[in-house]
Amino acid sequence: MNPLSLLFPRLGRVAVVAAVASVLSPAQPLRAAEAPQTVRQWDIFELELKGPAEGNPFVDVQVGARFSDGSRTVDVAGFYDGDGVYRVRFMPDHTGGWRYETKSNRWPLTGRIGSFTVTPPAKGSHGPVRVHNTYHFAYADGTPFKEIGTTIYNWLDTPEEVQEQTLQTLAASPFNKARMLITQQPESYQRKFAPPRWPFAGKPPHDWDFTRFNPDFFRHYEQRLGQLRDLGVEADLILFNPYGKWGFETMDAASDERYVRYVVARFAAYCNVWWSLANEYDFLRTKTEADWDRLGTLVQQCDPYNHLRSIHNGSLVYDHNKPWITHASIQNGSAVEEPGRAELYRDVYRKPIVYDEVKYEGRSPYRWGNLSGPEMVHRFWCGTVAGTYVGHGDYFFTTVEDTWTSFGGQLTGESAPRLAFLRKIMEDGPADGIDPIDKWQDPRVGGKPGDYYLIYFGHETPTSWPFQLYKNGVTAGMRFKVEVIDTWAMTIAPVEGDFVAKKKDGYDFVDAQNRAVALPGRAVMAIRIRRLGADGAPVKTELPTD
Amino acid sequence: MNPLSLLFPRLGRVAVVAAVASVLSPAQPLRAAEAPQTVRQWDIFELELKGPAEGNPFVDVQVGARFSDGSRTVDVAGFYDGDGVYRVRFMPDHTGGWRYETKSNRWPLTGRIGSFTVTPPAKGSHGPVRVHNTYHFAYADGTPFKEIGTTIYNWLDTPEEVQEQTLQTLAASPFNKARMLITQQPESYQRKFAPPRWPFAGKPPHDWDFTRFNPDFFRHYEQRLGQLRDLGVEADLILFNPYGKWGFETMDAASDERYVRYVVARFAAYCNVWWSLANEYDFLRTKTEADWDRLGTLVQQCDPYNHLRSIHNGSLVYDHNKPWITHASIQNGSAVEEPGRAELYRDVYRKPIVYDEVKYEGRSPYRWGNLSGPEMVHRFWCGTVAGTYVGHGDYFFTTVEDTWTSFGGQLTGESAPRLAFLRKIMEDGPADGIDPIDKWQDPRVGGKPGDYYLIYFGHETPTSWPFQLYKNGVTAGMRFKVEVIDTWAMTIAPVEGDFVAKKKDGYDFVDAQNRAVALPGRAVMAIRIRRLGADGAPVKTELPTD
């Protein structure tokens, strides 16, 4: 799946050098004594190797390892971590015994062999998130992943105490995915604390050596990645952005490739990593769409674990049908103003649709940053019943805090508790995801045909909803339990009695007694309908929890 | 652009046979005496050649010609028209002298040379329609084509007098494009008149010889194609459909290819032809998406004139990013219920978006055929201000008429006059087309920044609209003329006085005196805003008419 030639583009030439070196040197491949003997599934097995520190090891030295469980091999690129230290990281995807052998163009780093045992994952560890059921997500162990994302672009460029506060805020929040930049934006935290670390050797604003990385920057980033993982937060890492003007956005193709390879070699073994090739790719005018296609394909080739990959737009939507793209990451707030819009991209891409930016909840003079709390929550519900996913932002600049979305810290807006309420409803809903029930006819209705329906009325203020279900999955006599949900007040009120399906016409079923569901005449109400099984309880659509 | 090898896939082998034949025969290539000496630009130059009638000429004989104007050559496939007659048709795209030489695998048909002169096009003849300005259409001579399409699937399978009536109805209608099937649906006209002609030799329901075409069927079809052309109606020809169950939908790949080549060889010289690979392609379950990609590419290769090409969906939208597709032909009525939906496909495909089926105006028990007249007109306006195009259908089955959309004849619905009114507004509007002005912010507004705005309020019933224009193309002091349009009553009422742009904030301009436009509090109203030039008249956005 990941041939060594991709990991080591110059290995053909280099292998000769290595062979000569091993003839000249009495050293034989040794068991890497420092390597751990056990590792948990989906955790990180790390080989630490000593090697040359002279010259420019970031460019001169290639190192990696081939891991094998006896029936499958995985080739993994390593990286130089400074001070003559090289590392190769591996995230095993099943339990049992694994062996490895290192490969390099430098003799001290090549031919190291060893073995280790993978033990079961820690409780709560479900592995990387994958696409599930075309439009949805699940962890590698099958546990559904109901995404409620947020955005904290530069949270790693703040003082350490703010970073700690960000982690605490996330821990108490509904957010299980966070978008973050790798390279810096121009604005510093509160416009006064400059980033303490930079990804390249050199100094700002433009004195960089793009052939040398700054291991300290990456070690710090990795520490935070691991903490996010342990909190259950997926890290949607944005490789390129148009904002910084530090020169990172105008690197040449070789530097771009070196940067991508280095980032992937360091970060890919973190199971919570997602790759976002760019934020607002089309505002980064130094790159063409073909460049993005090349860089996205490169990430796909370098990443042994096939983490999720996307690219996020400014005003020009990317062609998410490209094969390297696993899900559509779309900025378009308008698309989730009502479910009929949100649904449309599903058919086009036949992949999960994630509205990663729908404007931010906030109080900004910019129109992308002044949604009310209710409008933010409304957009999540529109996206949800349309079978798509929505991202949150919080943009209230105060004198004691910068904005959450720029730098993390604390949340100011009102939406988060309501998004936690929604997430609970999603997690109690169909394990395979909510899909439109009768797309192009009534986009307010999502669910799983015959078993589960979630109807969202948005800005409508009905006082009654005549019970009616589209025919798919429904047969006469089926019994249903109905609840009325206030998406803002966070209440779920059961409706007395069962509803029984009776055929109405060639399209729909209604209640046998033509009952309607009473509604309070307020906006942002929803209805949940679950089919009752033989035991009189709603049929299970979620997976059993452990 | 169209190498002979594509036209004659077996010519390599066949050329030897022809060479042998010309040695054995005393006949030399002759000037084709029957060929016309002049033809109008974009009209059809036709070579009639006598050749073998024995065997199966549809399969055995390949014929074509290379046309040259001295600097460019165009290779054109001919076809067998029965009774030993072969034809090669050519639609010249500019005036002046052309030469030709025929090619064939049969000596009487090969090596015929000749020349002719192309004279200027007839008045009102503008050539084939092309994509213009990414999202729009124009004729080859640059004249904008403002599409108002309709659907008359089987109008050529009705009694002759109904076909004549259809032509009369079209002549008096706003429709400048009509979708029509080539092969038949199962229902006959009024469920009693069977189709008088079939595309293949044999007889219904399933006794067909797919290696032999029925020239009479095609000659009749061509007569009607020419009449549509002369009426200014583009013929959107549907090559395959899932409805007939005559066996045409289960032909093998070789028969599909032979059929496509024959149809293109016969019809492509009609300047009003568009190719629609299929109606509801995804309901034709005998073909895969890869089959459609192959057949669409084949049409592109065979058609020397690069007529517009599309494919129409049932419930699964095709990948209109495929390079052979010139514009997205989409069935989705929901997408034009409001402009915010209609706009979304534009960005995805970056091609013209034509909603070729948005449900039909009618009185059908099927929910795809019971739109009211006002709803049909509403959908056209939604699509128009979103920078897309919409198609009409009329589905009122009566005892004296079948439905317009199935068989032509007469229109029953109320929308057509309002669509004529809309077409006039479109033709008086920007020559380069109406585009969203501030997409994702206010999808009600389409136009050309700074010069022309069309705002459609749909189901809203405002009594006032505060004059406000998005900043693009606008500078302070610009003067605008405002008119209030009733899209159903077909009235255009000028608002007294001019509006003068004054900057409001970082996004918008308002009127210098903060004036608002009074509206009547009814639905389906629109506003047209045109910038006034130095002469006090609206600036020209349309092309001058000849």
Interface residues (C-beta under 8 A of the other chain):
Chain A: S315 L316 V317 D319 N321 N332 G333 S334 A335 E337 E338 G340 R341 L344 Y345 D347 V348 P365 Y366 R367 K439 W440 Q441 P443 D505 G506 Y507
Chain B: S315 L316 V317 D319 N321 N332 G333 S334 A335 E337 E338 G340 R341 L344 Y345 D347 V348 P365 Y366 R367 K439 W440 Q441 P443 D505 G506 Y507
